Amino acid sequence: MEKHFLIPISRRDLLKLFGLTAAGAVVGSNQVAAAQTPNITFNDAQIPTLLRADVCVVGGGCAGIAAAVTAARNGLKVVLIEQGIVLGGSQTQGLVYPAMPTNIHDSDTPYITDLNKRFYMHGISVDFDSDPKYKNGGDARQYAPELLAFIYDEMCADYKVEVLYNATLIGANTQNGKISAAVIHTIEGLSKIEAKIFVDATGDATLSRFAGVKVERGSEHTGRNQKMSFRFEMGGVEEMKVYKFFVKKLKDSWCESKPPAFEFAKTTHTENFYFAGIERGEVTKDDVAYIQAFVINGKPGTLSMNCPEMSPYIYSSTSALDRSKAIQQGRIMIRRLANFFKKNIPGFKNSYISREASMLGIRESWRIHGKYYMTADDYFDARKFPDAICRSAYPIDIHDETLNLGKKLAKGEFYEIPYRSLITNEFSNLIVAGRCISANFSAQASVRIQPTCMSMGEAAGIAAAYGLKNNIAVNALDWDIIPESQRSYVSRG
Ligand SMILES: Cc1cc2nc3c(=O)[nH]c(=O)nc-3n(C[C@H](O)[C@H](O)[C@H](O)COP(=O)(O)OP(=O)(O)OC[C@H]3O[C@@H](n4cnc5c(N)ncnc54)[C@H](O)[C@@H]3O)c2cc1C
């Protein structure tokens, strides 16, 4: 029986604890090996077990839900731990909308098709003005966050996933190369969830880090993380007037699609409009560095604002303090942007901030270094793998102007994601799904989109079920030995 759990403490804090200077302790590269993160060990800590399950999924974002629902559909008892009170993670708490297309036809795995059917049942057209050539390619996932949250609850109830809201993972019990329990904080205090298999779908590789898996963060060249965003929604907008302003008055060819499928952005055609706002002192250069707005299916008169972005030179997504400061700064930026739109864009005259995200938009923070480490070459060489769990042609999309590679795969080409990038050398019963899988900074910038994260979660659920039923450790499992009929994806290589 294990007797301890681990809470990581930063190297700087540990040095402080011993009265040493932190100078020189800053890790120069983005490599954060487990050994470099000292842990406080609470020997003999008596922590009650709140729940026992076959699978414990930590993190209720799009990847975690897919993992939990798929494992439950395969007959397993599943607990899903979420620190917030809504499922969807970035999609719902972060107001990240819509799901981007994988840009390759027929890439949807069965879970995504099921989710689309639920959208349809709830009145959301799946092929909402989508380009037919990308139909069934991860496109047209147009959802209002409130509806999506409801659908996720409904799915979890249908498949009997035990969802534990307001439960924050704070540590991990490990024993003999296995995670034996997730230590969580809830309204009842500290407790643990014991499970045979754990899925880390926290986006920040939190369970993996707490357990001691080797992780990385940011760019291997600059150490910077991708930009964070603080998204918001504006209600009371007259979309047709906004459309006419951009397309007819500013002659912007980028946002030609008419409402209801309308979006606008800062482009070469419209940048002078924003520059004039800077000159008048209404907004700052940072406020308008990146501007994008979408209509929301099911919320007429409301726009989803994919901005503002906070500079990665100032704020890092792997610093707790920076995240807090970015929230404060972002809230100021939101206010300035809303006033600017209201004053200068016809159609925004009666608008107002109708919703602010309740979670920062984190594109990238920590990533595990697992059995297979994806790189940009996998993308550019359009690599295929026998153990592929899904495919994509979404570009390498780095929100950091000096790093954007700007290259895309040729039309019709795609790369695949191997199951091995979801598993670790360190723990035999851990699967990682979502934006923190084993990929370098550039590769992560492509795999991080929602349909791909969902397919990863789905594969995690299938692998957990197959591994348990056949007594194979999930980090020793070859995805390609699972019968094709039970796999969500079979390599096209
Ligand atoms: C600003 C922005 C714009 C984007 N635009 C698009 C877009 O237009 N289309 C697209 O497809 N993708 C987009 N993306 C990418 C995509 O939305 C995300 O990469 C994807 O949603 C990540 O899903 P996930 O499940 O891996 O992680 P997350 O969505 O981050 O979910 C992680 C979940 O884990 C929970 N959690 C974390 N730590 C703990 C803990 N310790 N205890 C308990 N729970 C915990 C969180 O509360 C959260 O619910 C964008 C991302 C950002 C930030």
Ligand as a Chemical Component Dictionary entry (heavy atoms), coordinates in Angstrom:
data_LIG
# 
_chem_comp.id                   LIG 
_chem_comp.type                 NON-POLYMER 
_chem_comp.pdbx_formal_charge   0 
_chem_comp.three_letter_code    LIG 
# 
loop_
_chem_comp_atom.comp_id 
_chem_comp_atom.atom_id 
_chem_comp_atom.alt_atom_id 
_chem_comp_atom.type_symbol 
_chem_comp_atom.charge 
_chem_comp_atom.model_Cartn_x 
_chem_comp_atom.model_Cartn_y 
_chem_comp_atom.model_Cartn_z 
_chem_comp_atom.pdbx_ordinal 
LIG C1  C1  C 0 -7.578  31.545 -27.708 1  
LIG C2  C2  C 0 -7.646  30.196 -28.359 2  
LIG C3  C3  C 0 -8.263  30.079 -29.584 3  
LIG C4  C4  C 0 -8.360  28.836 -30.188 4  
LIG N1  N1  N 0 -9.051  28.737 -31.339 5  
LIG C5  C5  C 0 -9.415  27.509 -31.767 6  
LIG C6  C6  C 0 -10.380 27.378 -32.777 7  
LIG O1  O1  O 0 -10.906 28.366 -33.298 8  
LIG N2  N2  N 0 -10.740 26.111 -33.150 9  
LIG C7  C7  C 0 -10.162 25.001 -32.614 10 
LIG O2  O2  O 0 -10.510 23.891 -33.008 11 
LIG N3  N3  N 0 -9.227  25.110 -31.652 12 
LIG C8  C8  C 0 -8.874  26.333 -31.194 13 
LIG N4  N4  N 0 -8.002  26.450 -30.153 14 
LIG C9  C9  C 0 -7.385  25.230 -29.589 15 
LIG C10 C10 C 0 -8.344  24.352 -28.804 16 
LIG O3  O3  O 0 -9.485  25.069 -28.366 17 
LIG C11 C11 C 0 -7.663  23.732 -27.585 18 
LIG O4  O4  O 0 -6.360  23.316 -27.890 19 
LIG C12 C12 C 0 -8.457  22.511 -27.116 20 
LIG O5  O5  O 0 -9.780  22.908 -26.820 21 
LIG C13 C13 C 0 -7.775  21.904 -25.908 22 
LIG O6  O6  O 0 -8.592  20.895 -25.370 23 
LIG P1  P1  P 0 -8.083  20.010 -24.140 24 
LIG O7  O7  O 0 -9.214  19.135 -23.767 25 
LIG O8  O8  O 0 -6.775  19.398 -24.466 26 
LIG O9  O9  O 0 -7.738  21.061 -22.969 27 
LIG P2  P2  P 0 -8.614  22.158 -22.255 28 
LIG O10 O10 O 0 -9.681  22.654 -23.115 29 
LIG O11 O11 O 0 -7.631  23.144 -21.720 30 
LIG O12 O12 O 0 -9.302  21.390 -21.045 31 
LIG C14 C14 C 0 -8.602  21.037 -19.883 32 
LIG C15 C15 C 0 -9.611  20.845 -18.764 33 
LIG O13 O13 O 0 -8.941  20.358 -17.618 34 
LIG C16 C16 C 0 -9.369  21.061 -16.483 35 
LIG N5  N5  N 0 -8.251  21.041 -15.524 36 
LIG C17 C17 C 0 -7.020  21.552 -15.692 37 
LIG N6  N6  N 0 -6.269  21.363 -14.596 38 
LIG C18 C18 C 0 -7.055  20.708 -13.715 39 
LIG C19 C19 C 0 -6.842  20.227 -12.387 40 
LIG N7  N7  N 0 -5.675  20.391 -11.759 41 
LIG N8  N8  N 0 -7.861  19.595 -11.752 42 
LIG C20 C20 C 0 -9.059  19.430 -12.387 43 
LIG N9  N9  N 0 -9.314  19.863 -13.638 44 
LIG C21 C21 C 0 -8.314  20.495 -14.301 45 
LIG C22 C22 C 0 -9.688  22.452 -16.995 46 
LIG O14 O14 O 0 -10.583 23.141 -16.138 47 
LIG C23 C23 C 0 -10.298 22.146 -18.353 48 
LIG O15 O15 O 0 -11.678 21.921 -18.283 49 
LIG C24 C24 C 0 -7.815  27.688 -29.559 50 
LIG C25 C25 C 0 -7.197  27.807 -28.314 51 
LIG C26 C26 C 0 -7.121  29.049 -27.716 52 
LIG C27 C27 C 0 -6.498  29.154 -26.368 53 
# 
loop_
_chem_comp_bond.comp_id 
_chem_comp_bond.atom_id_1 
_chem_comp_bond.atom_id_2 
_chem_comp_bond.value_order 
_chem_comp_bond.pdbx_ordinal 
LIG C1  C2  SING 1  
LIG C2  C3  SING 2  
LIG C2  C26 DOUB 3  
LIG C3  C4  DOUB 4  
LIG C4  N1  SING 5  
LIG C4  C24 SING 6  
LIG N1  C5  DOUB 7  
LIG C5  C6  SING 8  
LIG C5  C8  SING 9  
LIG C6  O1  DOUB 10 
LIG C6  N2  SING 11 
LIG N2  C7  SING 12 
LIG C7  O2  DOUB 13 
LIG C7  N3  SING 14 
LIG N3  C8  DOUB 15 
LIG C8  N4  SING 16 
LIG N4  C9  SING 17 
LIG N4  C24 SING 18 
LIG C9  C10 SING 19 
LIG C10 O3  SING 20 
LIG C10 C11 SING 21 
LIG C11 O4  SING 22 
LIG C11 C12 SING 23 
LIG C12 O5  SING 24 
LIG C12 C13 SING 25 
LIG C13 O6  SING 26 
LIG O6  P1  SING 27 
LIG P1  O7  DOUB 28 
LIG P1  O8  SING 29 
LIG P1  O9  SING 30 
LIG O9  P2  SING 31 
LIG P2  O10 DOUB 32 
LIG P2  O11 SING 33 
LIG P2  O12 SING 34 
LIG O12 C14 SING 35 
LIG C14 C15 SING 36 
LIG C15 O13 SING 37 
LIG C15 C23 SING 38 
LIG O13 C16 SING 39 
LIG C16 N5  SING 40 
LIG C16 C22 SING 41 
LIG N5  C17 SING 42 
LIG N5  C21 SING 43 
LIG C17 N6  DOUB 44 
LIG N6  C18 SING 45 
LIG C18 C19 SING 46 
LIG C18 C21 DOUB 47 
LIG C19 N7  SING 48 
LIG C19 N8  DOUB 49 
LIG N8  C20 SING 50 
LIG C20 N9  DOUB 51 
LIG N9  C21 SING 52 
LIG C22 O14 SING 53 
LIG C22 C23 SING 54 
LIG C23 O15 SING 55 
LIG C24 C25 DOUB 56 
LIG C25 C26 SING 57 
LIG C26 C27 SING 58 
# 
